[in-house]
């Protein structure tokens, strides 16, 4: 089950990280945090805003699909 929670309630600021592939120059970044059995994902521009929370298995499947090139970039 996926849910939305306030990111500041989920993890301390230092727990959130960006991908090493993210340059951060355009401001179109997401940050993730390891929440034990779940993963939180938030907009890097709104650190106190909402975060999506996914089971680790769902997040892992998503990351595996991205790495395998199963998603096309938007034109």
LOBAVEX-598907 format. One record per atom (N, C-alpha, C, O): residue in three letters; chain; residue number from 1; y, z, x; atom name. Coordinates in Angstrom, 1 decimal, padded with zeros to 4 digits. Atoms other than C-alpha are relative to their C-alpha. Layout:
N
site residu:ala, chaine:A, num:NUM, yy:Y, zz:Z, xx:X, atome:CA
...
This chain:
75
site residu:unk, chaine:A, num:1, yy:-001.2, zz:000.0, xx:000.8, atome:N
site residu:unk, chaine:A, num:1, yy:000.0, zz:000.0, xx:000.0, atome:CA
site residu:unk, chaine:A, num:1, yy:001.2, zz:000.0, xx:000.9, atome:C
site residu:unk, chaine:A, num:1, yy:001.3, zz:000.8, xx:001.8, atome:O
site residu:unk, chaine:A, num:2, yy:-001.2, zz:000.1, xx:-000.7, atome:N
site residu:unk, chaine:A, num:2, yy:003.4, zz:-001.0, xx:001.3, atome:CA
site residu:unk, chaine:A, num:2, yy:001.1, zz:000.8, xx:-000.8, atome:C
site residu:unk, chaine:A, num:2, yy:001.0, zz:000.8, xx:-002.0, atome:O
site residu:unk, chaine:A, num:3, yy:-001.0, zz:-000.8, xx:000.7, atome:N
site residu:unk, chaine:A, num:3, yy:006.4, zz:001.2, xx:000.5, atome:CA
site residu:unk, chaine:A, num:3, yy:001.3, zz:-000.1, xx:000.8, atome:C
site residu:unk, chaine:A, num:3, yy:001.4, zz:-000.5, xx:002.0, atome:O
site residu:unk, chaine:A, num:4, yy:-001.3, zz:000.0, xx:-000.6, atome:N
site residu:unk, chaine:A, num:4, yy:010.1, zz:001.6, xx:001.3, atome:CA
site residu:unk, chaine:A, num:4, yy:000.5, zz:001.5, xx:000.1, atome:C
site residu:unk, chaine:A, num:4, yy:000.4, zz:002.2, xx:-000.9, atome:O
site residu:unk, chaine:A, num:5, yy:-000.5, zz:-001.3, xx:-000.1, atome:N
site residu:unk, chaine:A, num:5, yy:011.6, zz:004.8, xx:002.7, atome:CA
site residu:unk, chaine:A, num:5, yy:001.2, zz:-000.1, xx:000.9, atome:C
site residu:unk, chaine:A, num:5, yy:001.4, zz:-001.0, xx:001.6, atome:O
site residu:unk, chaine:A, num:6, yy:-001.2, zz:000.0, xx:-000.9, atome:N
site residu:unk, chaine:A, num:6, yy:014.8, zz:005.8, xx:004.5, atome:CA
site residu:unk, chaine:A, num:6, yy:-000.5, zz:000.2, xx:001.4, atome:C
site residu:unk, chaine:A, num:6, yy:-001.3, zz:001.1, xx:001.7, atome:O
site residu:unk, chaine:A, num:7, yy:000.6, zz:000.0, xx:-001.4, atome:N
site residu:unk, chaine:A, num:7, yy:014.2, zz:005.1, xx:008.2, atome:CA
site residu:unk, chaine:A, num:7, yy:000.3, zz:001.3, xx:000.7, atome:C
site residu:unk, chaine:A, num:7, yy:-000.5, zz:001.7, xx:001.6, atome:O
site residu:unk, chaine:A, num:8, yy:-000.3, zz:-001.2, xx:-000.7, atome:N
site residu:unk, chaine:A, num:8, yy:015.9, zz:008.3, xx:009.3, atome:CA
site residu:unk, chaine:A, num:8, yy:-000.9, zz:001.2, xx:-000.4, atome:C
site residu:unk, chaine:A, num:8, yy:-001.0, zz:002.2, xx:000.3, atome:O
site residu:unk, chaine:A, num:9, yy:001.0, zz:-001.0, xx:000.5, atome:N
site residu:unk, chaine:A, num:9, yy:013.3, zz:010.3, xx:007.3, atome:CA
site residu:unk, chaine:A, num:9, yy:-001.3, zz:-000.2, xx:000.7, atome:C
site residu:unk, chaine:A, num:9, yy:-002.2, zz:000.7, xx:000.6, atome:O
site residu:unk, chaine:A, num:10, yy:001.3, zz:000.3, xx:-000.5, atome:N
site residu:unk, chaine:A, num:10, yy:010.4, zz:008.6, xx:009.0, atome:CA
site residu:unk, chaine:A, num:10, yy:-000.2, zz:000.4, xx:001.5, atome:C
site residu:unk, chaine:A, num:10, yy:-001.3, zz:000.9, xx:001.8, atome:O
site residu:unk, chaine:A, num:11, yy:000.3, zz:-000.3, xx:-001.5, atome:N
site residu:unk, chaine:A, num:11, yy:010.9, zz:009.0, xx:012.8, atome:CA
site residu:unk, chaine:A, num:11, yy:001.4, zz:000.2, xx:000.6, atome:C
site residu:unk, chaine:A, num:11, yy:002.4, zz:-000.3, xx:000.2, atome:O
site residu:unk, chaine:A, num:12, yy:-001.3, zz:-000.2, xx:-000.7, atome:N
site residu:unk, chaine:A, num:12, yy:013.6, zz:010.1, xx:015.3, atome:CA
site residu:unk, chaine:A, num:12, yy:000.4, zz:-001.4, xx:000.6, atome:C
site residu:unk, chaine:A, num:12, yy:-000.4, zz:-002.3, xx:000.8, atome:O
site residu:unk, chaine:A, num:13, yy:-000.6, zz:001.2, xx:-000.5, atome:N
site residu:unk, chaine:A, num:13, yy:015.9, zz:007.4, xx:016.7, atome:CA
site residu:unk, chaine:A, num:13, yy:-000.8, zz:-000.6, xx:001.2, atome:C
site residu:unk, chaine:A, num:13, yy:-001.0, zz:-001.8, xx:001.3, atome:O
site residu:unk, chaine:A, num:14, yy:000.6, zz:000.5, xx:-001.2, atome:N
site residu:unk, chaine:A, num:14, yy:014.1, zz:007.2, xx:020.0, atome:CA
site residu:unk, chaine:A, num:14, yy:-001.4, zz:-000.6, xx:-000.2, atome:C
site residu:unk, chaine:A, num:14, yy:-002.0, zz:-001.2, xx:000.7, atome:O
site residu:unk, chaine:A, num:15, yy:001.3, zz:000.5, xx:000.3, atome:N
site residu:unk, chaine:A, num:15, yy:010.8, zz:006.3, xx:018.3, atome:CA
site residu:unk, chaine:A, num:15, yy:000.1, zz:-001.5, xx:-000.4, atome:C
site residu:unk, chaine:A, num:15, yy:-000.9, zz:-002.2, xx:-000.4, atome:O
site residu:unk, chaine:A, num:16, yy:-000.2, zz:001.4, xx:000.4, atome:N
site residu:unk, chaine:A, num:16, yy:012.2, zz:002.9, xx:017.1, atome:CA
site residu:unk, chaine:A, num:16, yy:000.2, zz:-000.9, xx:001.2, atome:C
site residu:unk, chaine:A, num:16, yy:000.9, zz:-000.5, xx:002.1, atome:O
site residu:unk, chaine:A, num:17, yy:-000.1, zz:000.9, xx:-001.1, atome:N
site residu:unk, chaine:A, num:17, yy:011.9, zz:-000.1, xx:019.3, atome:CA
site residu:unk, chaine:A, num:17, yy:000.1, zz:-001.5, xx:-000.5, atome:C
site residu:unk, chaine:A, num:17, yy:-000.4, zz:-001.8, xx:-001.6, atome:O
site residu:unk, chaine:A, num:18, yy:-000.1, zz:001.4, xx:000.3, atome:N
site residu:unk, chaine:A, num:18, yy:012.6, zz:-003.9, xx:019.3, atome:CA
site residu:unk, chaine:A, num:18, yy:-001.1, zz:-000.7, xx:000.9, atome:C
site residu:unk, chaine:A, num:18, yy:-001.5, zz:-000.1, xx:001.9, atome:O
site residu:unk, chaine:A, num:19, yy:001.0, zz:000.8, xx:-000.8, atome:N
site residu:unk, chaine:A, num:19, yy:010.2, zz:-006.6, xx:020.6, atome:CA
site residu:unk, chaine:A, num:19, yy:000.6, zz:-000.3, xx:001.3, atome:C
site residu:unk, chaine:A, num:19, yy:001.9, zz:-000.4, xx:001.5, atome:O
site residu:unk, chaine:A, num:20, yy:-000.5, zz:000.4, xx:-001.4, atome:N
site residu:unk, chaine:A, num:20, yy:010.5, zz:-007.4, xx:024.3, atome:CA
site residu:unk, chaine:A, num:20, yy:000.5, zz:-001.4, xx:-000.1, atome:C
site residu:unk, chaine:A, num:20, yy:001.2, zz:-001.9, xx:000.9, atome:O
site residu:unk, chaine:A, num:21, yy:-000.5, zz:001.4, xx:000.1, atome:N
site residu:unk, chaine:A, num:21, yy:011.1, zz:-011.0, xx:023.1, atome:CA
site residu:unk, chaine:A, num:21, yy:001.3, zz:-000.1, xx:-000.7, atome:C
site residu:unk, chaine:A, num:21, yy:001.9, zz:-001.2, xx:-000.7, atome:O
site residu:unk, chaine:A, num:22, yy:-001.3, zz:000.0, xx:000.7, atome:N
site residu:unk, chaine:A, num:22, yy:014.2, zz:-010.0, xx:021.2, atome:CA
site residu:unk, chaine:A, num:22, yy:001.2, zz:000.2, xx:001.0, atome:C
site residu:unk, chaine:A, num:22, yy:001.3, zz:001.1, xx:001.7, atome:O
site residu:unk, chaine:A, num:23, yy:-001.1, zz:-000.1, xx:-000.9, atome:N
site residu:unk, chaine:A, num:23, yy:017.4, zz:-010.7, xx:023.0, atome:CA
site residu:unk, chaine:A, num:23, yy:001.1, zz:000.8, xx:-000.6, atome:C
site residu:unk, chaine:A, num:23, yy:001.9, zz:001.4, xx:000.1, atome:O
site residu:unk, chaine:A, num:24, yy:-000.9, zz:-000.9, xx:000.7, atome:N
site residu:unk, chaine:A, num:24, yy:019.4, zz:-008.9, xx:020.3, atome:CA
site residu:unk, chaine:A, num:24, yy:001.4, zz:-000.6, xx:000.0, atome:C
site residu:unk, chaine:A, num:24, yy:002.3, zz:000.0, xx:-000.6, atome:O
site residu:unk, chaine:A, num:25, yy:-001.4, zz:000.5, xx:-000.1, atome:N
site residu:unk, chaine:A, num:25, yy:022.4, zz:-011.2, xx:020.9, atome:CA
site residu:unk, chaine:A, num:25, yy:000.5, zz:-000.6, xx:-001.4, atome:C
site residu:unk, chaine:A, num:25, yy:001.7, zz:-000.6, xx:-001.6, atome:O
site residu:unk, chaine:A, num:26, yy:-000.4, zz:000.6, xx:001.3, atome:N
site residu:unk, chaine:A, num:26, yy:022.4, zz:-012.7, xx:017.3, atome:CA
site residu:unk, chaine:A, num:26, yy:000.0, zz:001.1, xx:-001.1, atome:C
site residu:unk, chaine:A, num:26, yy:000.5, zz:000.8, xx:-002.1, atome:O
site residu:unk, chaine:A, num:27, yy:000.0, zz:-001.1, xx:001.0, atome:N
site residu:unk, chaine:A, num:27, yy:021.9, zz:-009.4, xx:015.5, atome:CA
site residu:unk, chaine:A, num:27, yy:-001.1, zz:-000.2, xx:-001.1, atome:C
site residu:unk, chaine:A, num:27, yy:-001.0, zz:000.5, xx:-002.1, atome:O
site residu:unk, chaine:A, num:28, yy:001.1, zz:000.3, xx:000.9, atome:N
site residu:unk, chaine:A, num:28, yy:018.8, zz:-010.8, xx:013.7, atome:CA
site residu:unk, chaine:A, num:28, yy:-001.3, zz:000.7, xx:000.5, atome:C
site residu:unk, chaine:A, num:28, yy:-002.3, zz:000.0, xx:000.6, atome:O
site residu:unk, chaine:A, num:29, yy:001.2, zz:-000.7, xx:-000.6, atome:N
site residu:unk, chaine:A, num:29, yy:016.4, zz:-008.1, xx:014.9, atome:CA
site residu:unk, chaine:A, num:29, yy:-000.5, zz:001.0, xx:-001.0, atome:C
site residu:unk, chaine:A, num:29, yy:000.2, zz:001.5, xx:-001.8, atome:O
site residu:unk, chaine:A, num:30, yy:000.6, zz:-001.1, xx:000.7, atome:N
site residu:unk, chaine:A, num:30, yy:014.0, zz:-005.7, xx:013.4, atome:CA
site residu:unk, chaine:A, num:30, yy:-000.5, zz:000.9, xx:001.1, atome:C
site residu:unk, chaine:A, num:30, yy:-000.8, zz:000.6, xx:002.2, atome:O
site residu:unk, chaine:A, num:31, yy:000.5, zz:-001.0, xx:-000.8, atome:N
site residu:unk, chaine:A, num:31, yy:012.8, zz:-002.5, xx:014.9, atome:CA
site residu:unk, chaine:A, num:31, yy:-001.2, zz:000.6, xx:-000.6, atome:C
site residu:unk, chaine:A, num:31, yy:-001.3, zz:000.6, xx:-001.9, atome:O
site residu:unk, chaine:A, num:32, yy:001.2, zz:-000.5, xx:000.6, atome:N
site residu:unk, chaine:A, num:32, yy:009.4, zz:-000.9, xx:014.5, atome:CA
site residu:unk, chaine:A, num:32, yy:-000.2, zz:001.4, xx:000.6, atome:C
site residu:unk, chaine:A, num:32, yy:000.4, zz:001.8, xx:001.7, atome:O
site residu:unk, chaine:A, num:33, yy:000.3, zz:-001.3, xx:-000.5, atome:N
site residu:unk, chaine:A, num:33, yy:008.2, zz:002.7, xx:014.9, atome:CA
site residu:unk, chaine:A, num:33, yy:-001.5, zz:000.3, xx:-000.4, atome:C
site residu:unk, chaine:A, num:33, yy:-001.9, zz:000.0, xx:-001.5, atome:O
site residu:unk, chaine:A, num:34, yy:001.4, zz:-000.4, xx:000.2, atome:N
site residu:unk, chaine:A, num:34, yy:004.6, zz:004.0, xx:015.3, atome:CA
site residu:unk, chaine:A, num:34, yy:000.1, zz:001.4, xx:-000.8, atome:C
site residu:unk, chaine:A, num:34, yy:000.6, zz:002.4, xx:-000.3, atome:O
site residu:unk, chaine:A, num:35, yy:000.0, zz:-001.2, xx:000.9, atome:N
site residu:unk, chaine:A, num:35, yy:004.1, zz:006.6, xx:012.4, atome:CA
site residu:unk, chaine:A, num:35, yy:-001.4, zz:000.5, xx:-000.2, atome:C
site residu:unk, chaine:A, num:35, yy:-001.7, zz:000.9, xx:-001.3, atome:O
site residu:unk, chaine:A, num:36, yy:001.3, zz:-000.4, xx:000.0, atome:N
site residu:unk, chaine:A, num:36, yy:000.6, zz:007.6, xx:013.2, atome:CA
site residu:unk, chaine:A, num:36, yy:-000.9, zz:-001.0, xx:-000.7, atome:C
site residu:unk, chaine:A, num:36, yy:-001.4, zz:-001.9, xx:-000.1, atome:O
site residu:unk, chaine:A, num:37, yy:000.8, zz:000.9, xx:000.7, atome:N
site residu:unk, chaine:A, num:37, yy:-001.4, zz:005.9, xx:010.5, atome:CA
site residu:unk, chaine:A, num:37, yy:000.7, zz:-001.2, xx:-000.6, atome:C
site residu:unk, chaine:A, num:37, yy:000.1, zz:-002.1, xx:-001.2, atome:O
site residu:unk, chaine:A, num:38, yy:-000.8, zz:001.0, xx:000.6, atome:N
site residu:unk, chaine:A, num:38, yy:001.4, zz:003.6, xx:009.5, atome:CA
site residu:unk, chaine:A, num:38, yy:001.0, zz:-000.6, xx:001.1, atome:C
site residu:unk, chaine:A, num:38, yy:001.1, zz:000.0, xx:002.2, atome:O
site residu:unk, chaine:A, num:39, yy:-001.0, zz:000.6, xx:-000.8, atome:N
site residu:unk, chaine:A, num:39, yy:004.1, zz:001.4, xx:011.0, atome:CA
site residu:unk, chaine:A, num:39, yy:001.3, zz:-000.2, xx:-000.8, atome:C
site residu:unk, chaine:A, num:39, yy:001.2, zz:-000.7, xx:-001.9, atome:O
site residu:unk, chaine:A, num:40, yy:-001.3, zz:000.2, xx:000.7, atome:N
site residu:unk, chaine:A, num:40, yy:007.8, zz:001.5, xx:010.0, atome:CA
site residu:unk, chaine:A, num:40, yy:000.7, zz:-001.2, xx:000.6, atome:C
site residu:unk, chaine:A, num:40, yy:000.7, zz:-001.4, xx:001.8, atome:O
site residu:unk, chaine:A, num:41, yy:-000.7, zz:001.1, xx:-000.5, atome:N
site residu:unk, chaine:A, num:41, yy:009.9, zz:-001.6, xx:010.2, atome:CA
site residu:unk, chaine:A, num:41, yy:001.4, zz:000.0, xx:-000.7, atome:C
site residu:unk, chaine:A, num:41, yy:001.5, zz:000.2, xx:-001.9, atome:O
site residu:unk, chaine:A, num:42, yy:-001.3, zz:-000.1, xx:000.5, atome:N
site residu:unk, chaine:A, num:42, yy:013.7, zz:-001.6, xx:009.8, atome:CA
site residu:unk, chaine:A, num:42, yy:000.9, zz:-001.1, xx:000.6, atome:C
site residu:unk, chaine:A, num:42, yy:000.6, zz:-001.7, xx:001.6, atome:O
site residu:unk, chaine:A, num:43, yy:-001.0, zz:000.9, xx:-000.6, atome:N
site residu:unk, chaine:A, num:43, yy:016.8, zz:-003.8, xx:010.3, atome:CA
site residu:unk, chaine:A, num:43, yy:000.8, zz:000.7, xx:001.1, atome:C
site residu:unk, chaine:A, num:43, yy:001.2, zz:001.8, xx:000.9, atome:O
site residu:unk, chaine:A, num:44, yy:-000.6, zz:-000.7, xx:-001.1, atome:N
site residu:unk, chaine:A, num:44, yy:018.3, zz:-003.0, xx:013.6, atome:CA
site residu:unk, chaine:A, num:44, yy:001.5, zz:000.2, xx:-000.2, atome:C
site residu:unk, chaine:A, num:44, yy:002.1, zz:001.0, xx:000.5, atome:O
site residu:unk, chaine:A, num:45, yy:-001.4, zz:-000.2, xx:000.3, atome:N
site residu:unk, chaine:A, num:45, yy:021.8, zz:-003.4, xx:012.2, atome:CA
site residu:unk, chaine:A, num:45, yy:000.3, zz:001.2, xx:-001.0, atome:C
site residu:unk, chaine:A, num:45, yy:001.4, zz:001.6, xx:-001.1, atome:O
site residu:unk, chaine:A, num:46, yy:-000.1, zz:-001.1, xx:001.0, atome:N
site residu:unk, chaine:A, num:46, yy:021.2, zz:-000.6, xx:009.6, atome:CA
site residu:unk, chaine:A, num:46, yy:-001.0, zz:001.1, xx:000.3, atome:C
site residu:unk, chaine:A, num:46, yy:-001.9, zz:001.3, xx:-000.4, atome:O
site residu:unk, chaine:A, num:47, yy:000.9, zz:-001.0, xx:-000.5, atome:N
site residu:unk, chaine:A, num:47, yy:019.6, zz:002.2, xx:011.5, atome:CA
site residu:unk, chaine:A, num:47, yy:-000.3, zz:001.2, xx:-001.0, atome:C
site residu:unk, chaine:A, num:47, yy:-001.3, zz:001.8, xx:-000.9, atome:O
site residu:unk, chaine:A, num:48, yy:000.2, zz:-001.1, xx:001.0, atome:N
site residu:unk, chaine:A, num:48, yy:020.1, zz:004.7, xx:008.6, atome:CA
site residu:unk, chaine:A, num:48, yy:-000.5, zz:-000.5, xx:-001.3, atome:C
site residu:unk, chaine:A, num:48, yy:-000.6, zz:000.2, xx:-002.3, atome:O
site residu:unk, chaine:A, num:49, yy:000.4, zz:000.6, xx:001.2, atome:N
site residu:unk, chaine:A, num:49, yy:019.0, zz:002.3, xx:006.0, atome:CA
site residu:unk, chaine:A, num:49, yy:-001.5, zz:000.1, xx:-000.3, atome:C
site residu:unk, chaine:A, num:49, yy:-002.2, zz:000.8, xx:000.3, atome:O
site residu:unk, chaine:A, num:50, yy:001.5, zz:-000.1, xx:000.4, atome:N
site residu:unk, chaine:A, num:50, yy:015.6, zz:001.6, xx:004.4, atome:CA
site residu:unk, chaine:A, num:50, yy:-000.9, zz:-000.6, xx:001.1, atome:C
site residu:unk, chaine:A, num:50, yy:-000.4, zz:-001.4, xx:001.9, atome:O
site residu:unk, chaine:A, num:51, yy:001.0, zz:000.5, xx:-000.9, atome:N
site residu:unk, chaine:A, num:51, yy:012.5, zz:000.9, xx:006.3, atome:CA
site residu:unk, chaine:A, num:51, yy:-001.2, zz:-000.4, xx:-000.9, atome:C
site residu:unk, chaine:A, num:51, yy:-001.6, zz:000.4, xx:-001.8, atome:O
site residu:unk, chaine:A, num:52, yy:001.2, zz:000.3, xx:000.6, atome:N
site residu:unk, chaine:A, num:52, yy:009.4, zz:-000.9, xx:005.1, atome:CA
site residu:unk, chaine:A, num:52, yy:-001.1, zz:000.7, xx:000.8, atome:C
site residu:unk, chaine:A, num:52, yy:-001.1, zz:000.8, xx:002.0, atome:O
site residu:unk, chaine:A, num:53, yy:001.1, zz:-000.7, xx:-000.6, atome:N
site residu:unk, chaine:A, num:53, yy:006.2, zz:001.1, xx:005.8, atome:CA
site residu:unk, chaine:A, num:53, yy:-001.3, zz:-000.7, xx:-000.4, atome:C
site residu:unk, chaine:A, num:53, yy:-001.6, zz:-000.9, xx:-001.6, atome:O
site residu:unk, chaine:A, num:54, yy:001.2, zz:000.7, xx:000.2, atome:N
site residu:unk, chaine:A, num:54, yy:002.9, zz:-000.7, xx:006.3, atome:CA
site residu:unk, chaine:A, num:54, yy:-001.2, zz:000.8, xx:000.6, atome:C
site residu:unk, chaine:A, num:54, yy:-001.0, zz:001.5, xx:001.6, atome:O
site residu:unk, chaine:A, num:55, yy:001.1, zz:-000.6, xx:-000.7, atome:N
site residu:unk, chaine:A, num:55, yy:-000.6, zz:000.6, xx:007.0, atome:CA
site residu:unk, chaine:A, num:55, yy:-000.2, zz:-000.7, xx:001.4, atome:C
site residu:unk, chaine:A, num:55, yy:000.1, zz:-001.9, xx:001.5, atome:O
site residu:unk, chaine:A, num:56, yy:000.2, zz:000.6, xx:-001.3, atome:N
site residu:unk, chaine:A, num:56, yy:-001.5, zz:000.0, xx:010.7, atome:CA
site residu:unk, chaine:A, num:56, yy:-000.8, zz:-001.3, xx:-000.1, atome:C
site residu:unk, chaine:A, num:56, yy:-000.6, zz:-002.2, xx:000.6, atome:O
site residu:unk, chaine:A, num:57, yy:000.8, zz:001.1, xx:000.1, atome:N
site residu:unk, chaine:A, num:57, yy:-004.2, zz:-002.4, xx:009.7, atome:CA
site residu:unk, chaine:A, num:57, yy:000.7, zz:-001.3, xx:-000.5, atome:C
site residu:unk, chaine:A, num:57, yy:000.4, zz:-002.4, xx:000.0, atome:O
site residu:unk, chaine:A, num:58, yy:-000.8, zz:001.1, xx:000.5, atome:N
site residu:unk, chaine:A, num:58, yy:-001.8, zz:-004.6, xx:007.7, atome:CA
site residu:unk, chaine:A, num:58, yy:000.9, zz:-000.5, xx:001.1, atome:C
site residu:unk, chaine:A, num:58, yy:001.1, zz:-001.7, xx:001.2, atome:O
site residu:unk, chaine:A, num:59, yy:-001.0, zz:000.4, xx:-001.1, atome:N
site residu:unk, chaine:A, num:59, yy:000.8, zz:-004.6, xx:010.5, atome:CA
site residu:unk, chaine:A, num:59, yy:-000.8, zz:-000.7, xx:001.1, atome:C
site residu:unk, chaine:A, num:59, yy:-000.3, zz:-001.8, xx:001.6, atome:O
site residu:unk, chaine:A, num:60, yy:000.8, zz:000.7, xx:-001.1, atome:N
site residu:unk, chaine:A, num:60, yy:-001.9, zz:-005.5, xx:013.1, atome:CA
site residu:unk, chaine:A, num:60, yy:-000.4, zz:-001.4, xx:-000.4, atome:C
site residu:unk, chaine:A, num:60, yy:-000.4, zz:-002.3, xx:000.4, atome:O
site residu:unk, chaine:A, num:61, yy:000.4, zz:001.3, xx:000.4, atome:N
site residu:unk, chaine:A, num:61, yy:-003.1, zz:-008.4, xx:011.0, atome:CA
site residu:unk, chaine:A, num:61, yy:001.2, zz:-000.9, xx:000.0, atome:C
site residu:unk, chaine:A, num:61, yy:001.0, zz:-002.1, xx:000.4, atome:O
site residu:unk, chaine:A, num:62, yy:-001.2, zz:000.8, xx:000.0, atome:N
site residu:unk, chaine:A, num:62, yy:000.5, zz:-009.7, xx:010.6, atome:CA
site residu:unk, chaine:A, num:62, yy:000.3, zz:-000.4, xx:001.5, atome:C
site residu:unk, chaine:A, num:62, yy:000.6, zz:-001.6, xx:001.7, atome:O
site residu:unk, chaine:A, num:63, yy:-000.3, zz:000.3, xx:-001.4, atome:N
site residu:unk, chaine:A, num:63, yy:001.1, zz:-009.4, xx:014.4, atome:CA
site residu:unk, chaine:A, num:63, yy:-001.0, zz:-001.0, xx:000.6, atome:C
site residu:unk, chaine:A, num:63, yy:-000.6, zz:-002.0, xx:001.3, atome:O
site residu:unk, chaine:A, num:64, yy:001.1, zz:000.9, xx:-000.4, atome:N
site residu:unk, chaine:A, num:64, yy:-002.2, zz:-011.2, xx:015.1, atome:CA
site residu:unk, chaine:A, num:64, yy:000.3, zz:-001.4, xx:-000.5, atome:C
site residu:unk, chaine:A, num:64, yy:000.1, zz:-002.4, xx:000.3, atome:O
site residu:unk, chaine:A, num:65, yy:-000.3, zz:001.3, xx:000.6, atome:N
site residu:unk, chaine:A, num:65, yy:-001.2, zz:-014.0, xx:012.8, atome:CA
site residu:unk, chaine:A, num:65, yy:001.2, zz:-000.7, xx:000.6, atome:C
site residu:unk, chaine:A, num:65, yy:001.2, zz:-001.9, xx:000.9, atome:O
site residu:unk, chaine:A, num:66, yy:-001.2, zz:000.5, xx:-000.7, atome:N
site residu:unk, chaine:A, num:66, yy:002.2, zz:-014.4, xx:014.4, atome:CA
site residu:unk, chaine:A, num:66, yy:-000.4, zz:-000.5, xx:001.4, atome:C
site residu:unk, chaine:A, num:66, yy:000.0, zz:-001.6, xx:001.7, atome:O
site residu:unk, chaine:A, num:67, yy:000.4, zz:000.4, xx:-001.4, atome:N
site residu:unk, chaine:A, num:67, yy:000.7, zz:-014.5, xx:017.9, atome:CA
site residu:unk, chaine:A, num:67, yy:-000.9, zz:-001.3, xx:-000.1, atome:C
site residu:unk, chaine:A, num:67, yy:-000.8, zz:-002.1, xx:000.9, atome:O
site residu:unk, chaine:A, num:68, yy:000.9, zz:001.2, xx:000.1, atome:N
site residu:unk, chaine:A, num:68, yy:-001.8, zz:-017.2, xx:016.7, atome:CA
site residu:unk, chaine:A, num:68, yy:000.7, zz:-001.2, xx:-000.5, atome:C
site residu:unk, chaine:A, num:68, yy:000.2, zz:-002.3, xx:-000.6, atome:O
site residu:unk, chaine:A, num:69, yy:-000.8, zz:001.2, xx:000.4, atome:N
site residu:unk, chaine:A, num:69, yy:001.0, zz:-019.4, xx:015.5, atome:CA
site residu:unk, chaine:A, num:69, yy:-000.2, zz:-000.4, xx:-001.5, atome:C
site residu:unk, chaine:A, num:69, yy:000.1, zz:-001.5, xx:-001.9, atome:O
site residu:unk, chaine:A, num:70, yy:000.3, zz:000.3, xx:001.4, atome:N
site residu:unk, chaine:A, num:70, yy:000.1, zz:-019.2, xx:011.8, atome:CA
site residu:unk, chaine:A, num:70, yy:001.2, zz:-000.1, xx:-000.9, atome:C
site residu:unk, chaine:A, num:70, yy:001.1, zz:-000.5, xx:-002.1, atome:O
site residu:unk, chaine:A, num:71, yy:-001.2, zz:000.1, xx:000.7, atome:N
site residu:unk, chaine:A, num:71, yy:003.7, zz:-019.0, xx:010.7, atome:CA
site residu:unk, chaine:A, num:71, yy:000.9, zz:-001.1, xx:000.7, atome:C
site residu:unk, chaine:A, num:71, yy:001.1, zz:-001.1, xx:001.9, atome:O
site residu:unk, chaine:A, num:72, yy:-000.9, zz:001.0, xx:-000.5, atome:N
site residu:unk, chaine:A, num:72, yy:006.2, zz:-021.9, xx:011.1, atome:CA
site residu:unk, chaine:A, num:72, yy:001.4, zz:000.5, xx:000.0, atome:C
site residu:unk, chaine:A, num:72, yy:001.8, zz:001.2, xx:-000.9, atome:O
site residu:unk, chaine:A, num:73, yy:-001.4, zz:-000.4, xx:000.0, atome:N
site residu:unk, chaine:A, num:73, yy:009.8, zz:-021.2, xx:012.2, atome:CA
site residu:unk, chaine:A, num:73, yy:000.7, zz:-000.8, xx:-001.1, atome:C
site residu:unk, chaine:A, num:73, yy:000.4, zz:-001.9, xx:-001.4, atome:O
site residu:unk, chaine:A, num:74, yy:-000.8, zz:000.7, xx:001.0, atome:N
site residu:unk, chaine:A, num:74, yy:012.4, zz:-022.0, xx:009.6, atome:CA
site residu:unk, chaine:A, num:74, yy:000.8, zz:-001.1, xx:000.7, atome:C
site residu:unk, chaine:A, num:74, yy:001.3, zz:-000.9, xx:001.8, atome:O
site residu:unk, chaine:A, num:75, yy:-000.8, zz:001.1, xx:-000.5, atome:N
site residu:unk, chaine:A, num:75, yy:014.3, zz:-025.3, xx:010.1, atome:CA
site residu:unk, chaine:A, num:75, yy:001.4, zz:000.3, xx:-000.1, atome:C
site residu:unk, chaine:A, num:75, yy:002.2, zz:-000.5, xx:000.3, atome:O
